[in-house]
Each structure stands twice: as C-alpha cells, then as structure tokens.
Amino acid sequence: MILLLSLTFQPIVSNAANPSSALVITNTTEGKDLLRRLNEINAMDKSNLKSSDKKNLLAEVRSIRENLKAKDGGIYLSVGAIIIILLLIIILL
C-alpha cells in the first residue's frame, strides 16, 4: 500500500521541484504569441533604455506571465495537504 501511495504522489513531488514548470507551453496560438513576446523581451538589449521603458517592459512581462499562469489551470497541493490526506487514509484503513 505504501508503494502504491508513493507512486501516486510521485508526479506531484517531481513537478513541484521544477520551478520553471509554471510556464507551460500552450497549444493555442495566443499562448505561442505570448511566449514569443517573452523571448523577444529577454533578447533585447536593455542597457540603453530609459527607466520608464524598463518599467513598461517589466509590467508587460508580469502581465504575460499572469496570463500564462491563468491558462495553466492545474491543481496544486501543498505539503501539509498531502500529509493530512495520507493521515486520513491511514486512519480510515
């Protein structure tokens, strides 16, 4: 039973260890356009930009990341929630 539970929760643990998993490439054209714009901003030479332009770019990057995260739509469990679930399963069985 412990082996079965450890295999069940394995993808959650491995996915949580990867911080870059928050930005998932979507199949929609809008998602691809947003990722392409993020890559363009990252490739820019920002050394000769004014501070107001840098602030605008930062705001744009934040809004793009929020849009991509909103489209992800996954279910996330905290470590505490997993422990409580395991305790309930052990107590009930």
C-alpha positions in Angstrom: 0.0 0.0 0.0 2.9 2.4 0.8 4.4 1.6 -2.6 1.2 2.4 -4.3 0.8 5.7 -2.5 4.4 6.7 -3.2 3.9 6.0 -6.9 0.6 8.0 -6.8 2.2 11.1 -5.4 5.5 10.9 -7.3 4.4 13.2 -10.2 3.3 15.9 -7.7 6.6 15.9 -5.9 8.7 15.9 -9.1 6.6 18.7 -10.7 6.9 20.9 -7.6 10.7 20.6 -7.6 10.8 22.2 -11.0 10.3 25.9 -10.6 10.1 26.5 -14.4 7.1 24.3 -14.7 4.9 27.4 -14.0 5.2 28.5 -17.6 3.8 25.7 -19.7 3.8 26.0 -23.5 0.2 26.0 -24.6 -1.1 24.7 -27.9 -3.1 27.8 -28.7 -1.7 30.5 -31.0 -2.2 33.1 -28.3 0.0 31.2 -25.9 2.7 30.8 -28.5 2.5 34.5 -29.3 2.9 35.4 -25.6 5.9 33.1 -25.3 7.4 34.6 -28.4 7.0 38.1 -27.0 8.7 37.0 -23.7 11.6 35.6 -25.7 11.8 38.9 -27.6 11.9 40.9 -24.4 14.6 38.7 -22.9 16.7 39.0 -26.1 16.5 42.8 -26.0 19.5 45.0 -25.1 18.0 46.9 -22.2 21.2 48.8 -21.3 20.3 51.9 -23.4 16.6 52.1 -22.4 15.1 54.7 -20.2 13.9 53.7 -16.8 10.3 54.3 -17.8 10.7 52.0 -20.8 12.2 49.3 -18.5 9.2 49.7 -16.1 6.8 49.3 -19.1 8.6 46.1 -20.2 8.6 44.7 -16.7 4.8 45.4 -16.4 4.3 43.7 -19.8 6.4 40.6 -18.7 4.4 40.4 -15.5 1.0 40.6 -17.3 2.2 37.9 -19.8 3.2 35.6 -17.1 -0.1 36.1 -15.2 -2.0 35.3 -18.5 0.1 32.1 -19.0 -0.4 31.0 -15.4 -4.1 31.6 -15.6 -4.3 29.3 -18.7 -2.4 26.6 -16.9 -5.3 25.7 -14.6 -3.7 22.9 -12.6 -4.5 21.5 -9.2 -1.8 22.2 -6.7 -1.4 20.5 -3.3 0.7 21.8 -0.5 2.9 19.5 1.6 0.6 20.0 4.5 -2.4 19.0 2.5 -0.7 15.8 1.3 0.3 14.9 4.9 -3.3 15.4 6.0 -4.6 13.3 3.2 -2.2 10.5 4.0 -3.1 10.6 7.6 -6.8 10.3 6.8 -6.1 7.4 4.5 -4.1 5.6 7.2 -6.7 6.3 9.9 -9.6 5.2 7.7 -7.9 2.0 6.6 
